[in-house]
Amino acid sequence: GNSGTAEAREAASPTPADDPRGAEVRRTPTPPPGHAWVIFGADTVLAEVAATAEERAEGLMYRDDVPDGTGMLFVFQDSQP
């Protein structure tokens, strides 16, 4: 499954009511397919999602660089029943 992607998308689309400071929260655009917005406080990263064994194995192997503001999420299935 790719459930981590949907959860990341939902977490990346806060509404003003979700902001405990009461400040206006801007909506982020929907990320491209296979990507998710990752928000760490005031920082936002566009992450490519490596959800399959093949995608995780390749990872960033053939990349010469990772542009600022981007990254990769490695999604693993939950091992709990």
MIKOL-703510 format. One line per 5 residues: for each residue x, y, z of N, C-alpha, C, CB. Coordinates in Angstrom, 1 decimal, always signed. Glycine has a CB too. Example, Ala and Ser with C-alpha at 12.3 -4.5 7.8 and 13.67 -1.06 7.14 Angstrom:
# residues 2
+13.2:-5.7:+7.8:+12.3:-4.5:+7.8:+13.2:-3.3:+7.8:+11.3:-4.5:+9.0 | +12.8:-2.2:+7.1:+13.7:-1.1:+7.1:+12.9:+0.0:+7.9:+14.1:-0.6:+5.7
# end
This chain:
# residues 81
+0.8:-1.2:+0.0:+0.0:+0.0:+0.0:+0.8:+1.2:+0.0:-0.9:+0.0:+1.2 | +0.2:+2.3:-0.2:+0.8:+3.6:-0.3:+0.1:+4.6:+0.7:+0.8:+4.2:-1.7 | -0.3:+4.0:+1.9:-1.1:+4.8:+2.8:-0.3:+5.9:+3.4:-1.6:+3.9:+4.0 | +1.0:+5.8:+3.5:+1.8:+6.9:+4.1:+1.7:+8.2:+3.2:+3.3:+6.5:+4.2 | +1.5:+8.0:+1.9:+1.4:+9.2:+1.1:+0.1:+9.9:+1.4:+1.4:+8.7:-0.4
-1.0:+9.2:+1.5:-2.3:+9.9:+1.8:-2.2:+10.6:+3.1:-3.4:+8.9:+1.8 | -1.6:+10.0:+4.1:-1.5:+10.6:+5.4:-0.6:+11.8:+5.4:-0.9:+9.6:+6.5 | +0.5:+11.8:+4.6:+1.3:+12.9:+4.5:+0.6:+14.1:+3.8:+2.6:+12.6:+3.7 | -0.2:+13.7:+2.8:-1.0:+14.8:+2.1:-2.0:+15.4:+3.0:-1.7:+14.2:+0.9 | -2.7:+14.6:+3.8:-3.7:+15.2:+4.8:-3.0:+16.1:+5.8:-4.4:+14.1:+5.5
-1.8:+15.6:+6.3:-1.1:+16.4:+7.3:-0.6:+17.7:+6.7:+0.0:+15.6:+7.9 | -0.3:+17.7:+5.4:+0.3:+18.9:+4.8:-0.8:+19.9:+4.3:+1.1:+18.5:+3.6 | -2.1:+19.7:+4.6:-3.1:+20.6:+4.2:-3.9:+21.1:+5.4:-4.0:+19.9:+3.2 | -3.2:+21.8:+6.3:-4.0:+22.3:+7.5:-5.0:+23.4:+7.1:-3.0:+22.9:+8.5 | -5.9:+23.6:+7.9:-6.9:+24.7:+7.7:-6.7:+25.7:+8.8:-8.4:+24.1:+7.7
-7.1:+26.9:+8.7:-7.0:+27.9:+9.8:-7.5:+27.4:+11.1:-7.6:+29.2:+9.4 | -8.5:+26.6:+11.1:-9.1:+26.1:+12.4:-8.1:+25.1:+13.0:-10.4:+25.4:+12.2 | -7.2:+24.5:+12.3:-6.2:+23.5:+12.8:-5.0:+24.2:+13.5:-5.8:+22.6:+11.7 | -4.8:+25.5:+13.2:-3.7:+26.2:+13.7:-4.0:+26.7:+15.1:-3.3:+27.4:+12.7 | -3.3:+26.2:+16.1:-3.5:+26.6:+17.5:-3.2:+28.0:+17.8:-2.7:+25.7:+18.4
-2.4:+28.7:+16.9:-2.0:+30.1:+17.1:-3.1:+31.0:+16.6:-0.7:+30.4:+16.5 | -4.1:+30.4:+15.9:-5.1:+31.2:+15.3:-4.7:+32.0:+14.1:-5.7:+32.2:+16.3 | -3.5:+31.8:+13.6:-3.0:+32.6:+12.4:-3.6:+32.0:+11.2:-1.4:+32.5:+12.4 | -3.6:+32.8:+10.1:-4.0:+32.3:+8.8:-3.0:+31.3:+8.3:-4.2:+33.5:+7.8 | -3.5:+30.1:+7.9:-2.6:+29.1:+7.4:-2.8:+29.0:+5.9:-2.8:+27.7:+8.1
-1.8:+29.1:+5.1:-1.9:+29.0:+3.7:-2.1:+27.6:+3.2:-0.8:+29.7:+2.9 | -2.9:+27.3:+2.2:-3.0:+26.0:+1.7:-1.9:+25.7:+0.7:-4.4:+25.8:+1.0 | -1.3:+24.6:+0.8:-0.3:+24.2:-0.1:-0.9:+23.5:-1.3:+0.8:+23.3:+0.5 | -0.4:+23.6:-2.5:-0.9:+22.9:-3.7:-0.7:+21.4:-3.5:-0.3:+23.4:-5.0 | -1.5:+20.6:-4.2:-1.4:+19.2:-4.2:+0.0:+18.8:-4.8:-2.5:+18.5:-5.0
+0.7:+18.0:-4.1:+2.0:+17.6:-4.7:+1.9:+16.7:-5.9:+2.9:+16.8:-3.6 | +2.9:+16.7:-6.7:+2.9:+15.8:-7.9:+2.7:+14.4:-7.5:+4.2:+16.0:-8.8 | +2.2:+13.5:-8.5:+2.1:+12.1:-8.2:+3.4:+11.5:-7.7:+1.6:+11.3:-9.4 | +3.4:+10.7:-6.6:+4.6:+10.0:-6.1:+5.3:+10.9:-5.1:+5.4:+9.6:-7.2 | +4.8:+12.1:-4.8:+5.4:+13.0:-3.9:+4.5:+13.4:-2.7:+5.9:+14.3:-4.6
+5.1:+13.9:-1.7:+4.3:+14.4:-0.5:+5.0:+15.6:+0.1:+4.1:+13.3:+0.5 | +4.1:+16.5:+0.6:+4.7:+17.7:+1.3:+5.0:+17.2:+2.7:+3.7:+18.9:+1.4 | +6.2:+17.5:+3.3:+6.6:+17.2:+4.6:+6.8:+18.6:+5.3:+7.9:+16.3:+4.7 | +6.1:+18.8:+6.4:+6.2:+20.1:+7.1:+6.9:+19.8:+8.5:+4.9:+20.7:+7.3 | +8.0:+20.6:+8.7:+8.7:+20.6:+10.0:+8.6:+22.0:+10.6:+10.1:+20.0:+9.9
+7.6:+22.3:+11.4:+7.5:+23.6:+11.9:+7.3:+24.6:+10.7:+8.8:+24.1:+12.7 | +8.2:+25.5:+10.5:+8.1:+26.5:+9.5:+8.7:+26.1:+8.1:+8.7:+27.8:+9.9 | +9.4:+24.9:+8.1:+10.0:+24.4:+6.9:+9.2:+23.4:+6.2:+11.4:+23.8:+7.3 | +9.1:+23.5:+4.9:+8.3:+22.6:+4.1:+9.2:+22.0:+3.0:+7.1:+23.3:+3.4 | +9.2:+20.7:+2.9:+10.0:+19.9:+1.9:+9.1:+19.2:+1.0:+11.0:+19.0:+2.7
+9.4:+19.2:-0.3:+8.7:+18.3:-1.3:+9.5:+17.0:-1.4:+8.6:+19.0:-2.7 | +8.9:+15.9:-0.9:+9.6:+14.7:-0.8:+9.0:+13.7:-1.8:+9.5:+14.1:+0.6 | +9.9:+13.0:-2.5:+9.6:+11.9:-3.4:+9.3:+10.7:-2.4:+10.7:+11.6:-4.5 | +8.2:+10.0:-2.7:+7.9:+8.8:-1.8:+8.4:+7.5:-2.4:+6.3:+8.8:-1.6 | +9.3:+6.9:-1.7:+9.8:+5.5:-2.1:+8.9:+4.5:-1.3:+11.3:+5.4:-1.8
+7.9:+4.0:-1.9:+6.9:+3.1:-1.2:+7.1:+1.6:-1.5:+5.5:+3.6:-1.5 | +7.7:+1.3:-2.6:+7.9:-0.1:-3.0:+9.3:-0.5:-2.6:+7.6:-0.3:-4.5 | +9.5:-1.9:-2.6:+10.9:-2.4:-2.3:+11.9:-1.9:-3.3:+10.8:-3.9:-2.2 | +11.4:-1.9:-4.6:+12.3:-1.4:-5.6:+12.7:+0.1:-5.5:+11.7:-1.7:-7.0 | +11.7:+0.9:-5.2:+12.0:+2.3:-5.0:+12.9:+2.6:-3.8:+10.6:+3.1:-4.8
+12.7:+1.8:-2.7:+13.5:+2.0:-1.5:+14.9:+1.5:-1.8:+12.9:+1.2:-0.3 | +15.1:+0.4:-2.6:+16.4:-0.1:-2.9:+17.2:+0.9:-3.8:+16.3:-1.4:-3.6 | +16.5:+1.5:-4.7:+17.2:+2.5:-5.6:+17.5:+3.8:-4.8:+16.4:+2.8:-6.8 | +16.5:+4.2:-4.0:+16.6:+5.4:-3.2:+17.2:+6.6:-4.0:+17.5:+5.2:-2.0 | +18.3:+7.2:-3.5:+18.9:+8.3:-4.1:+20.2:+7.9:-4.8:+19.3:+9.4:-3.0
+20.3:+6.6:-5.1:+21.5:+6.0:-5.6:+22.1:+6.7:-6.9:+21.3:+4.6:-5.9 | +21.2:+7.1:-7.8:+21.7:+7.6:-9.1:+21.6:+9.1:-9.2:+21.0:+7.0:-10.2 | +21.4:+9.8:-8.0:+21.2:+11.2:-8.0:+22.6:+11.9:-7.7:+20.2:+11.7:-6.9 | +22.9:+12.9:-8.5:+24.1:+13.7:-8.2:+23.9:+14.7:-7.1:+24.6:+14.4:-9.5 | +22.7:+15.1:-7.0:+22.4:+16.1:-5.9:+21.0:+16.0:-5.5:+22.8:+17.5:-6.3
+20.6:+16.6:-4.4:+19.3:+16.8:-4.0:+19.0:+18.3:-3.8:+19.0:+16.0:-2.6 | +18.2:+18.8:-4.6:+18.0:+20.3:-4.6:+17.4:+20.7:-3.2:+17.0:+20.7:-5.7 | +17.7:+22.0:-2.8:+17.2:+22.5:-1.6:+15.7:+22.4:-1.6:+17.6:+24.0:-1.4 | +15.1:+22.1:-0.4:+13.7:+22.0:-0.3:+13.1:+20.7:-0.8:+13.1:+23.2:-1.0 | +13.9:+19.8:-1.1:+13.4:+18.5:-1.6:+14.1:+17.3:-0.8:+13.7:+18.3:-3.1
+13.5:+16.1:-0.9:+14.0:+15.0:-0.2:+13.3:+13.7:-0.6:+13.9:+15.2:+1.3 | +13.5:+12.7:+0.2:+12.8:+11.4:-0.1:+12.3:+10.8:+1.2:+13.8:+10.4:-0.9 | +11.1:+10.3:+1.1:+10.5:+9.5:+2.2:+10.6:+8.0:+1.9:+9.0:+10.0:+2.5 | +11.0:+7.2:+2.8:+11.0:+5.8:+2.6:+9.9:+5.2:+3.5:+12.4:+5.2:+3.1 | +8.9:+4.7:+2.8:+7.7:+4.2:+3.5:+7.8:+2.7:+3.5:+6.4:+4.6:+2.7
+7.6:+2.1:+4.8:+7.6:+0.7:+5.0:+6.2:+0.3:+5.6:+8.7:+0.3:+6.0 | +5.8:-0.9:+5.3:+4.6:-1.4:+5.8:+4.7:-1.7:+7.3:+4.2:-2.8:+5.1 | +3.7:-1.5:+8.0:+3.7:-1.7:+9.5:+3.8:-3.2:+9.7:+2.3:-1.1:+10.1 | +4.7:-3.6:+10.5:+4.9:-5.0:+10.8:+4.0:-5.6:+11.8:+6.4:-5.3:+11.2 | +3.2:-4.8:+12.4:+2.2:-5.2:+13.4:+0.9:-5.7:+12.7:+1.9:-4.1:+14.4
+0.3:-6.8:+13.3:-1.0:-7.3:+12.7:-2.1:-6.3:+12.7:-1.4:-8.5:+13.4
# end
